[in-house]
Amino acid sequence: MTDNATRVRDVAGVAAGGGADAMAIPLDKGAVEPLVKSRGVSLSDHGDDRPVGELIEPGRALALTDFDPPETTVGERLMRLAYRFGVPGSALVSPFRKPAKIRLLATVDSPLEGDRVAGMALRAGHFLVHGVKVPIAQVDFSPVAKLTPPVELAVHGFSWLRDLNACGQRPQCTQTAERVLAAWLEHNARPGKGAAWRVGIAGQRLLAWLVHAPLILSGSDKNLKGATLASIEETARWLDRNVTRADDRLGEMAGWCAITAAGLLLPEGKPRRLFGEAGLARVLGELVGNDGGVLSRSPLGQIEAIGLLVDLAACYRAVRRDPPQAVEGMLQMLVPPLLALTHSDGGLGNWQGAGAVSAERLSALIGASGVRTRPLRDSRQWGYQRVSAGRSVLHFDAAPPPLARHARHGCASTLAFEFSHGAHRLIVNCGGSAFAGGLVPVRIEQGLRATAAHSTLVLGDSNSTAVMINGKLGSGVGEVEVDRRTIEFDGGGSATRLEASHDGYAGRFGLIHRRILLMRDDGTELRGEDLLIPSGRKGKRGKVPFAIRFHLGSGIEISLTANKRGATLALPDGGFWQFVASEGTLEVDESIWTDGDGRPHPVQQLVLQGLISRGGGNFSWLLKKMR
């Protein structure tokens, strides 16, 4: 099976379009010099005084991670098989007894924390969804209701139970929980159609009910309690039959986690638990690559997968069982790639539709997972390169976008980068398409997924990969070549050199985009070069418009130089950085940046644009801290 990151090629030396000798330029020059002095032909014409390059071994091509279900006896395998074919659990566990009454066997104590502000909003009568207050009294809970995707997920997925649990003592919150639950059950007590009965949302809802059962089952309304328990069992049976019909693997994972949790916490649940554990082990192998990154390449997907496993592990602990090795092992794999996308302020970057998730929220999630590890520096399979030097952090998207079957909010972001220093982000991507329907308008969702919404080069005002509706992606980038090296200089010091190229514009314009980034080891200087190289032996005639965009972080003020080839960036803390381009004219344009709560912020962007021959060309630039 061909998958997204199997299209990433690791190349070394001249095969990648240059070796360590291609970077033989002094880092302390004020002028911007090309990082590759030719236009993609021979790179071996430099002198013997080049710096020594140390090649970092390339990673393996992505293979789907294999997980086996927990070891079982022959009897348990037969029980699981019988349950899979529809034999009721009660008939398998106690065939000569009356089926047990529906009840919960334990109370779950999940280490995941909710949003106290959102919980207080619920008690005040509002859902708080990505900054938007939605009055509970005005929500249409029916299956045919037209709700925005974030509101659908909040209302039907019952993720708000965690927020409510975080905002006060249980007696203070139970009434609000029962009010919303009763309104929901009035329209959705039986399985049907609509958003409430998509596998991913149904799985999240069932897991939330089981984990936060005291909020919805400890009230005085016995009729509501009975209806809730019946709906829990009905939802579990529905998921047993429909879990493999999920929209994507992450949704299927939510379904399997809920099935397994129901098997743990409901009477006579052993057959269901065995069935769920086997299905979960299989879907984890299809969801995550060898380096632990989800195939959607989305930080939000990574966060969701970690959260599901943390809640499931809490269900195992509630019944005094150890989670399967696949659950613990997957948590150990998922955390390092997620940490690789943290900036110097501790928050996440804006990749594949995500916003800048705060350091506090991320720290709480990692703490709940129990995993203690460092960021994954070179996640070739997930596709993000990370360079940390001094107080600066660089992220570089060096892989094709996710395939349509994996993407939820797929973005054409190949060869985009983000750069931060200390508490401030200098170069960012817009992000936020996953939050469309809150404060981010739905009408700009596709625009936020476009290549132009990322800090990279755009040709012909078109996307490097086609952006489709419903978060999917079409044709475009099929292969990315990537090379990473550490370079040591004769005069002392070192730098990390990243080089990658993609073929997303080869079919339309006959040009390959290659980007080289060189980051000094003290983090005070980032040099870059964007090259356009003819993809065939025969160059095409004519010119094509290009734009190299550098979206700036929130709070940064820009001042262009008189010749419009440079700009001074003033940071909120009083620091200054200088941006210089080797040629062309810089312009300042408006942009937006989305934070981790889904709030869009007006920012600016530097744009280097013009016309370029289809025979190719290159553009060098420098970002340097001023002292």
C-alpha positions as CSV (number, residue, x, y, z in Angstrom):
1,M,0.0,0.0,0.0
2,T,1.4,3.4,-1.0
3,D,1.0,6.0,1.7
4,N,1.8,9.7,2.2
5,A,5.2,9.6,3.7
6,T,6.4,6.7,1.6
7,R,6.7,9.5,-1.0
8,V,9.4,11.1,1.1
9,R,12.8,10.4,-0.3
10,D,15.9,10.7,1.9
11,V,18.9,11.7,-0.3
12,A,22.5,12.6,0.6
13,G,25.1,14.8,-0.9
14,V,24.9,15.8,-4.5
15,A,22.0,13.4,-5.1
16,A,19.9,15.8,-3.1
17,G,20.9,18.8,-5.1
18,G,23.9,19.6,-3.1
19,G,26.2,18.4,-0.3
20,A,27.9,20.1,2.6
21,D,30.0,22.0,0.0
22,A,26.9,23.7,-1.3
23,M,26.8,25.7,2.0
24,A,30.4,27.0,1.9
25,I,29.5,30.6,2.8
26,P,30.5,32.5,5.9
27,L,27.6,33.1,8.3
28,D,28.8,36.5,9.5
29,K,28.5,38.4,6.2
30,G,26.0,41.2,6.0
31,A,25.1,40.5,2.4
32,V,22.7,37.8,1.3
33,E,24.5,35.3,-0.9
34,P,23.0,32.4,-2.7
35,L,23.1,29.1,-0.7
36,V,23.5,27.2,-4.0
37,K,25.5,29.1,-6.5
38,S,24.2,27.3,-9.5
39,R,20.6,26.8,-10.5
40,G,20.3,23.1,-9.8
41,V,22.9,21.8,-12.2
42,S,26.3,20.9,-10.8
43,L,27.1,21.7,-7.2
44,S,30.6,20.3,-7.1
45,D,32.5,23.3,-8.4
46,H,33.4,24.8,-5.0
47,G,37.0,25.0,-3.6
48,D,38.7,22.8,-1.1
49,D,38.1,25.4,1.7
50,R,34.5,24.3,2.2
51,P,33.2,23.4,5.7
52,V,33.1,19.9,6.8
53,G,29.6,18.4,6.5
54,E,28.4,15.7,8.8
55,L,25.6,13.7,7.2
56,I,22.7,12.8,9.5
57,E,21.6,9.3,8.6
58,P,18.2,9.3,6.8
59,G,15.2,7.7,8.5
60,R,13.4,4.7,7.2
61,A,10.5,5.0,4.7
62,L,7.2,5.0,6.5
63,A,5.7,1.6,7.2
64,L,2.5,1.1,9.0
65,T,3.2,0.3,12.6
66,D,2.1,-3.2,13.6
67,F,0.4,-3.9,16.9
68,D,-0.9,-7.2,18.0
69,P,-3.9,-7.7,20.3
70,P,-3.2,-8.8,23.8
71,E,-2.3,-12.5,24.3
72,T,-5.3,-14.6,24.8
73,T,-6.2,-18.2,25.4
74,V,-7.9,-20.4,22.9
75,G,-11.2,-20.0,24.8
76,E,-10.9,-16.2,24.7
77,R,-10.2,-16.2,21.0
78,L,-13.3,-18.3,20.4
79,M,-15.3,-16.0,22.6
80,R,-14.0,-12.9,20.6
81,L,-14.9,-14.6,17.3
82,A,-18.4,-15.6,18.5
83,Y,-19.0,-12.0,19.7
84,R,-17.8,-10.6,16.4
85,F,-20.4,-12.7,14.6
86,G,-23.2,-11.4,16.8
87,V,-23.5,-13.8,19.8
88,P,-24.5,-11.6,22.8
89,G,-22.0,-11.2,25.5
90,S,-24.4,-12.5,28.2
91,A,-24.8,-15.8,26.3
92,L,-21.0,-16.2,26.2
93,V,-20.2,-15.2,29.7
94,S,-23.2,-16.7,31.6
95,P,-25.3,-18.8,29.1
96,F,-27.6,-20.2,31.7
97,R,-28.4,-17.0,33.6
98,K,-30.6,-14.1,33.0
99,P,-28.7,-11.1,31.4
100,A,-27.4,-8.8,34.1
101,K,-29.0,-5.5,34.7
102,I,-27.3,-2.5,33.0
103,R,-25.0,-0.7,35.4
104,L,-21.5,0.7,35.7
105,L,-19.0,-1.5,37.5
106,A,-16.5,1.3,38.5
107,T,-16.0,5.0,38.6
108,V,-13.3,6.3,36.3
109,D,-10.8,8.9,37.4
110,S,-9.2,10.4,34.2
111,P,-6.1,12.6,34.6
112,L,-7.1,14.7,31.7
113,E,-8.2,18.2,32.7
114,G,-11.0,20.2,31.2
115,D,-11.4,23.9,30.4
116,R,-12.7,25.6,33.5
117,V,-13.8,28.7,31.5
118,A,-15.8,26.6,29.1
119,G,-17.3,24.8,32.1
120,M,-18.4,28.0,33.8
121,A,-20.0,29.1,30.5
122,L,-22.0,25.9,30.5
123,R,-23.3,26.6,34.0
124,A,-24.2,30.1,32.8
125,G,-26.2,28.5,30.0
126,H,-23.8,28.6,27.0
127,F,-21.6,26.2,25.1
128,L,-18.3,27.9,24.5
129,V,-17.0,26.7,21.2
130,H,-13.7,28.2,19.9
131,G,-14.6,31.6,21.4
132,V,-18.3,31.6,20.3
133,K,-21.1,31.4,22.9
134,V,-23.9,29.1,21.8
135,P,-27.0,29.4,24.1
136,I,-28.0,25.9,25.2
137,A,-31.7,26.9,25.0
138,Q,-31.3,27.7,21.3
139,V,-29.4,24.6,20.2
140,D,-31.3,22.2,17.9
141,F,-30.3,18.7,19.1
142,S,-32.2,16.9,16.3
143,P,-30.3,14.8,13.8
144,V,-31.3,17.1,10.9
145,A,-30.0,20.3,12.6
146,K,-27.6,22.5,10.6
147,L,-24.7,23.1,13.0
148,T,-21.2,24.1,12.2
149,P,-18.7,21.2,12.5
150,P,-17.1,22.5,15.8
151,V,-20.6,22.9,17.4
152,E,-21.7,19.5,16.1
153,L,-18.6,17.9,17.7
154,A,-19.1,19.7,21.0
155,V,-22.9,19.1,21.3
156,H,-23.0,15.4,20.1
157,G,-19.6,14.3,21.3
158,F,-20.2,15.4,24.9
159,S,-16.6,16.6,25.2
160,W,-18.1,19.5,27.3
161,L,-18.6,17.0,30.2
162,R,-14.8,17.2,30.9
163,D,-15.1,21.0,31.0
164,L,-18.0,20.9,33.3
165,N,-16.2,18.5,35.6
166,A,-13.3,21.0,35.9
167,C,-15.3,24.0,37.0
168,G,-16.7,23.1,40.4
169,Q,-17.9,20.4,42.7
170,R,-20.1,17.7,41.3
171,P,-23.4,18.7,43.0
172,Q,-23.0,22.2,41.4
173,C,-22.6,20.7,37.9
174,T,-25.0,17.8,37.8
175,Q,-28.0,19.9,37.1
176,T,-26.4,21.4,34.0
177,A,-25.2,18.1,32.8
178,E,-28.7,16.5,33.2
179,R,-30.3,19.5,31.4
180,V,-28.2,19.1,28.3
181,L,-28.4,15.3,28.4
182,A,-32.2,15.2,28.6
183,A,-32.5,17.6,25.7
184,W,-30.1,15.4,23.7
185,L,-31.8,12.1,24.5
186,E,-35.2,13.6,23.5
187,H,-34.0,13.7,19.9
188,N,-31.3,11.0,19.7
189,A,-32.1,8.2,22.2
190,R,-32.2,5.7,19.4
191,P,-29.5,5.3,16.7
192,G,-30.2,7.1,13.5
193,K,-28.6,9.3,11.0
194,G,-26.9,12.7,11.2
195,A,-23.8,14.0,12.9
196,A,-24.7,12.3,16.2
197,W,-24.3,8.9,14.7
198,R,-21.1,9.3,12.8
199,V,-18.7,6.6,14.3
200,G,-16.1,9.1,15.5
201,I,-18.6,11.3,17.3
202,A,-20.6,8.4,18.7
203,G,-17.3,6.8,20.0
204,Q,-16.3,10.1,21.7
205,R,-19.8,10.5,23.2
206,L,-19.9,6.9,24.7
207,L,-16.4,7.3,26.1
208,A,-17.3,10.6,27.7
209,W,-20.4,9.1,29.2
210,L,-18.4,6.3,30.7
211,V,-15.5,8.4,32.0
212,H,-17.8,11.2,33.4
213,A,-20.7,8.9,34.5
214,P,-21.1,10.5,38.0
215,L,-22.1,13.8,36.3
216,I,-24.9,12.3,34.4
217,L,-26.0,9.4,36.7
218,S,-25.9,10.8,40.2
219,G,-28.9,13.1,39.9
220,S,-32.3,12.5,41.5
221,D,-34.2,11.9,38.2
222,K,-34.5,8.1,38.1
223,N,-36.2,8.1,34.7
224,L,-33.3,10.1,33.2
225,K,-30.8,7.7,34.8
226,G,-32.6,4.7,33.3
227,A,-32.8,6.3,29.8
228,T,-29.1,7.2,30.0
229,L,-28.0,3.7,30.9
230,A,-30.2,2.3,28.1
231,S,-28.6,4.7,25.7
232,I,-25.1,3.7,26.8
233,E,-25.8,0.1,26.1
234,E,-27.6,0.9,22.8
235,T,-24.7,3.1,21.6
236,A,-22.2,0.3,22.5
237,R,-24.2,-2.2,20.5
238,W,-24.5,0.2,17.6
239,L,-20.7,0.7,17.6
240,D,-20.1,-3.0,17.7
241,R,-21.9,-3.3,14.3
242,N,-20.7,0.0,12.7
243,V,-17.3,0.9,14.0
244,T,-15.5,0.0,10.8
245,R,-17.7,2.5,8.8
246,A,-15.9,5.5,10.3
247,D,-15.0,8.5,8.1
248,D,-11.3,8.0,8.9
249,R,-8.9,6.0,11.1
250,L,-9.0,8.5,13.9
251,G,-12.8,8.2,14.0
252,E,-12.5,4.4,14.0
253,M,-10.0,4.6,16.9
254,A,-12.5,6.6,18.9
255,G,-15.1,3.9,18.2
256,W,-12.8,1.0,19.3
257,C,-11.7,2.9,22.4
258,A,-15.4,3.3,23.4
259,I,-16.2,-0.3,22.7
260,T,-13.2,-1.5,24.8
261,A,-14.2,0.9,27.7
262,A,-17.8,-0.4,27.5
263,G,-16.4,-3.9,27.8
264,L,-14.5,-3.0,30.9
265,L,-17.2,-1.0,32.7
266,L,-20.5,-2.8,31.7
267,P,-21.6,-6.2,33.1
268,E,-20.7,-9.3,31.2
269,G,-18.4,-7.2,29.0
270,K,-15.5,-9.6,28.6
271,P,-16.4,-10.6,25.0
272,R,-16.8,-7.0,24.0
273,R,-13.5,-6.1,25.7
274,L,-11.7,-8.8,23.8
275,F,-13.4,-7.7,20.6
276,G,-12.5,-4.0,21.2
277,E,-8.9,-4.7,22.1
278,A,-8.3,-6.6,18.9
279,G,-9.9,-3.9,16.8
280,L,-8.0,-1.2,18.6
281,A,-4.7,-2.9,18.0
282,R,-5.4,-3.2,14.3
283,V,-6.5,0.4,13.8
284,L,-3.5,1.8,15.8
285,G,-1.3,0.1,13.3
286,E,-3.1,1.8,10.4
287,L,-3.3,5.2,12.1
288,V,0.3,5.9,13.1
289,G,3.6,5.6,11.3
290,N,6.9,4.3,12.5
291,D,8.0,7.5,14.2
292,G,4.6,7.9,16.0
293,G,3.0,10.5,13.9
294,V,-0.6,10.1,12.8
295,L,-1.0,9.9,9.0
296,S,-3.2,13.0,8.9
297,R,0.0,14.9,9.9
298,S,-2.2,17.0,12.2
299,P,-1.2,18.1,15.7
300,L,-4.8,18.1,16.6
301,G,-5.2,14.5,15.4
302,Q,-2.1,13.7,17.5
303,I,-3.7,15.4,20.6
304,E,-7.0,13.6,20.0
305,A,-5.3,10.2,19.8
306,I,-3.3,10.8,23.0
307,G,-6.5,11.9,24.8
308,L,-8.4,8.8,23.7
309,L,-5.7,6.5,25.0
310,V,-5.3,8.3,28.3
311,D,-9.1,8.0,29.0
312,L,-9.0,4.3,28.0
313,A,-6.1,3.6,30.2
314,A,-8.0,5.3,33.1
315,C,-10.9,2.9,32.4
316,Y,-8.5,-0.1,32.8
317,R,-7.2,1.3,36.1
318,A,-10.8,1.8,37.3
319,V,-11.4,-2.0,37.1
320,R,-7.9,-2.7,38.4
321,R,-6.5,-4.1,35.1
322,D,-3.3,-3.2,33.3
323,P,-3.8,-1.6,29.9
324,P,-2.6,-3.7,27.0
325,Q,1.0,-3.2,25.8
326,A,-0.3,-1.6,22.6
327,V,-2.0,1.2,24.6
328,E,1.1,2.0,26.7
329,G,3.4,1.6,23.7
330,M,1.4,3.8,21.5
331,L,1.4,6.6,24.1
332,Q,5.1,6.4,24.2
333,M,5.2,6.7,20.4
334,L,2.7,9.6,20.1
335,V,4.2,12.1,22.5
336,P,7.7,12.7,20.9
337,P,6.4,13.8,17.5
338,L,3.9,16.1,19.1
339,L,6.6,17.7,21.1
340,A,8.6,18.2,17.9
341,L,6.1,20.8,16.9
342,T,6.5,22.9,20.0
343,H,8.0,26.4,19.7
344,S,10.4,28.1,22.0
345,D,7.3,29.4,24.0
346,G,6.2,25.8,24.6
347,G,3.1,26.0,22.4
348,L,2.4,24.2,19.1
349,G,2.9,25.4,15.6
350,N,0.1,26.0,13.1
351,W,0.2,22.9,10.9
352,Q,-2.5,21.0,9.0
353,G,-5.4,23.2,10.2
354,A,-4.3,23.5,13.8
355,G,-4.0,26.7,15.8
356,A,-1.2,27.6,18.2
357,V,-2.2,25.3,21.1
358,S,-0.9,26.8,24.3
359,A,2.0,25.5,26.3
360,E,-0.4,25.1,29.3
361,R,-2.8,22.9,27.5
362,L,-0.1,20.8,25.9
363,S,1.8,20.4,29.3
364,A,-1.5,19.2,30.9
365,L,-2.0,16.6,28.1
366,I,1.6,15.3,28.3
367,G,1.4,15.2,32.1
368,A,-1.8,13.2,31.9
369,S,-0.2,10.7,29.5
370,G,2.6,9.9,32.0
371,V,5.2,10.0,29.2
372,R,8.5,11.7,29.9
373,T,10.5,12.3,26.8
374,R,12.1,14.8,24.5
375,P,10.9,16.2,21.2
376,L,11.6,14.1,18.1
377,R,14.1,16.2,16.2
378,D,14.0,14.4,12.8
379,S,10.6,12.9,12.2
380,R,11.0,11.9,8.6
381,Q,7.9,9.7,8.4
382,W,5.6,12.3,10.0
383,G,7.4,14.9,7.8
384,Y,8.3,17.7,10.2
385,Q,11.9,18.7,10.7
386,R,12.8,20.5,14.0
387,V,15.9,22.5,14.7
388,S,16.5,24.0,18.1
389,A,19.5,26.4,18.5
390,G,20.0,28.8,21.4
391,R,16.6,30.4,22.1
392,S,15.3,29.7,18.6
393,V,13.3,26.9,17.1
394,L,12.7,26.1,13.4
395,H,9.9,23.8,12.1
396,F,10.1,22.8,8.4
397,D,7.4,20.8,6.5
398,A,9.5,18.4,4.5
399,A,6.9,15.9,3.3
400,P,3.9,15.6,1.0
401,P,0.5,16.6,2.4
402,P,-1.7,13.7,3.9
403,L,-3.6,11.5,1.5
404,A,-7.3,12.3,1.1
405,R,-8.4,9.3,3.2
406,H,-6.4,10.5,6.2
407,A,-6.9,14.3,5.9
408,R,-9.5,16.1,8.0
409,H,-8.3,19.6,7.4
410,G,-5.6,18.9,4.9
411,C,-3.3,21.8,3.9
412,A,-1.1,22.4,0.9
413,S,1.8,23.4,3.2
414,T,4.8,21.5,1.7
415,L,8.2,23.3,2.3
416,A,6.6,25.9,4.6
417,F,8.4,26.8,7.8
418,E,7.8,28.5,11.2
419,F,10.5,30.2,13.2
420,S,10.4,31.4,16.9
421,H,12.8,33.1,19.2
422,G,12.2,33.1,23.0
423,A,8.6,34.0,23.7
424,H,7.9,35.3,20.3
425,R,7.0,33.7,16.9
426,L,8.6,35.5,14.0
427,I,7.5,33.5,11.0
428,V,4.2,31.5,11.2
429,N,1.5,29.9,9.1
430,C,-2.1,31.1,9.3
431,G,-3.6,27.9,10.7
432,G,-7.1,27.6,12.1
433,S,-9.0,25.8,9.3
434,A,-10.0,23.1,11.9
435,F,-11.7,25.8,13.9
436,A,-13.9,27.1,11.1
437,G,-17.4,27.6,12.4
438,G,-16.3,29.3,15.6
439,L,-14.7,32.8,15.4
440,V,-13.0,31.6,12.3
441,P,-15.6,32.1,9.5
442,V,-16.5,28.9,7.5
443,R,-16.2,30.9,4.3
444,I,-12.4,31.3,4.6
445,E,-11.8,27.6,5.7
446,Q,-10.4,26.6,2.2
447,G,-8.3,29.7,2.0
448,L,-6.6,28.9,5.3
449,R,-5.7,25.5,3.9
450,A,-4.1,27.0,0.7
451,T,-0.4,27.2,0.0
452,A,-0.6,31.0,0.2
453,A,-1.7,30.7,3.9
454,H,1.7,29.2,4.7
455,S,5.2,30.6,4.8
456,T,6.5,29.2,1.5
457,L,6.6,29.9,-2.2
458,V,3.5,30.0,-4.4
459,L,3.6,29.7,-8.2
460,G,0.9,31.1,-10.5
461,D,-1.3,32.0,-7.5
462,S,-2.1,28.3,-7.2
463,N,-1.8,25.6,-4.6
464,S,1.1,23.1,-4.7
465,T,-1.5,20.5,-3.9
466,A,-5.2,20.9,-4.8
467,V,-7.4,21.9,-1.9
468,M,-10.8,20.2,-2.0
469,I,-14.0,20.5,0.1
470,N,-14.6,18.6,3.3
471,G,-10.9,18.9,4.4
472,K,-9.6,16.7,1.6
473,L,-6.7,17.2,-0.8
474,G,-6.3,16.4,-4.5
475,S,-3.4,16.0,-6.9
476,G,-0.2,17.9,-6.5
477,V,2.9,17.1,-4.5
478,G,3.7,13.4,-5.0
479,E,7.2,13.2,-3.8
480,V,9.5,15.2,-1.5
481,E,13.3,14.8,-1.4
482,V,14.8,15.8,2.0
483,D,18.4,16.0,3.2
484,R,19.6,17.1,6.7
485,R,23.2,17.8,7.6
486,T,25.2,19.3,10.4
487,I,27.9,21.6,9.1
488,E,31.0,22.6,11.1
489,F,33.0,25.7,10.0
490,D,36.7,26.1,10.0
491,G,36.5,29.3,11.9
492,G,34.4,27.7,14.6
493,G,30.8,27.2,15.1
494,S,28.3,25.0,13.3
495,A,24.9,25.1,11.6
496,T,22.1,22.8,10.6
497,R,21.3,22.6,7.0
498,L,17.9,21.4,5.7
499,E,17.2,20.9,2.0
500,A,14.0,19.7,0.5
501,S,12.2,19.8,-2.9
502,H,8.8,19.0,-4.1
503,D,7.2,18.3,-7.5
504,G,3.8,20.0,-6.9
505,Y,4.3,22.5,-9.7
506,A,6.0,20.3,-12.1
507,G,2.9,19.3,-14.1
508,R,1.5,22.8,-14.5
509,F,4.6,24.9,-14.8
510,G,7.4,22.5,-15.4
511,L,9.3,23.7,-12.3
512,I,10.5,21.9,-9.1
513,H,10.6,24.0,-5.9
514,R,13.6,23.4,-3.8
515,R,14.1,25.2,-0.4
516,I,17.3,25.3,1.6
517,L,17.4,26.5,5.2
518,L,20.6,27.1,7.2
519,M,20.2,27.8,10.9
520,R,23.2,29.0,12.9
521,D,23.9,27.0,16.1
522,D,23.3,30.1,18.3
523,G,19.9,30.6,16.8
524,T,20.5,34.2,15.8
525,E,20.6,33.7,12.1
526,L,18.4,31.9,9.6
527,R,19.5,31.9,5.9
528,G,17.2,30.6,3.2
529,E,17.2,30.0,-0.5
530,D,14.2,29.2,-2.8
531,L,15.1,27.6,-6.1
532,L,12.9,26.9,-9.1
533,I,14.4,24.2,-11.3
534,P,13.1,22.9,-14.7
535,S,11.6,19.5,-14.2
536,G,12.4,18.2,-17.7
537,R,15.4,18.3,-20.0
538,K,13.5,20.8,-22.2
539,G,12.7,24.1,-20.5
540,K,9.4,25.7,-21.2
541,R,9.1,29.2,-22.5
542,G,7.4,32.2,-21.0
543,K,7.2,33.5,-17.4
544,V,5.1,32.7,-14.4
545,P,4.1,34.8,-11.4
546,F,5.6,33.8,-8.1
547,A,5.2,34.9,-4.5
548,I,7.4,33.9,-1.5
549,R,5.3,34.6,1.6
550,F,6.5,35.1,5.2
551,H,3.6,35.4,7.6
552,L,4.6,37.3,10.7
553,G,3.7,36.5,14.3
554,S,1.3,38.4,16.4
555,G,2.5,41.7,17.8
556,I,5.4,42.1,15.3
557,E,5.8,45.6,13.7
558,I,7.4,45.9,10.2
559,S,9.4,48.7,8.8
560,L,10.6,48.4,5.1
561,T,13.9,49.7,4.0
562,A,14.2,52.5,1.4
563,N,15.1,50.0,-1.4
564,K,12.4,47.6,-0.4
565,R,14.7,44.7,-0.3
566,G,14.8,44.5,3.5
567,A,12.7,45.0,6.6
568,T,13.2,45.5,10.3
569,L,11.0,43.4,12.5
570,A,10.3,44.9,16.0
571,L,9.3,42.4,18.6
572,P,7.0,43.1,21.6
573,D,9.9,42.7,24.0
574,G,11.9,45.4,22.3
575,G,14.1,43.1,20.3
576,F,14.8,43.7,16.6
577,W,15.4,41.3,13.7
578,Q,16.5,42.2,10.1
579,F,15.1,40.5,7.0
580,V,17.0,41.0,3.8
581,A,16.3,39.6,0.3
582,S,19.0,39.2,-2.4
583,E,16.8,40.5,-5.2
584,G,13.2,41.5,-6.0
585,T,11.0,43.9,-4.1
586,L,9.4,43.3,-0.7
587,E,5.8,44.2,0.0
588,V,3.7,44.2,3.2
589,D,0.3,42.6,3.1
590,E,-2.4,41.7,5.6
591,S,-2.7,38.2,7.1
592,I,-4.3,36.4,10.0
593,W,-2.9,34.0,12.6
594,T,-5.1,31.6,14.7
595,D,-4.3,30.8,18.3
596,G,-5.0,27.6,20.1
597,D,-8.5,28.7,21.3
598,G,-9.6,29.3,17.7
599,R,-9.4,33.1,17.9
600,P,-8.0,34.7,14.7
601,H,-5.6,37.6,15.1
602,P,-4.8,40.2,12.4
603,V,-1.1,40.1,11.5
604,Q,1.0,41.1,8.6
605,Q,3.1,39.2,6.0
606,L,6.2,40.0,4.0
607,V,5.8,39.1,0.3
608,L,8.6,38.8,-2.3
609,Q,6.9,38.5,-5.6
610,G,7.3,39.0,-9.4
611,L,7.6,37.1,-12.6
612,I,10.1,34.3,-13.2
613,S,11.2,32.5,-16.3
614,R,10.1,28.9,-16.8
615,G,13.8,28.2,-17.2
616,G,14.1,28.6,-13.4
617,G,15.7,30.9,-10.9
618,N,16.7,31.3,-7.3
619,F,16.0,33.8,-4.4
620,S,18.2,34.1,-1.3
621,W,17.1,35.7,1.9
622,L,18.4,36.3,5.5
623,L,16.7,36.6,8.8
624,K,19.1,37.9,11.5
625,K,18.9,39.1,15.1
626,M,20.1,42.7,15.5
627,R,22.4,43.5,18.4
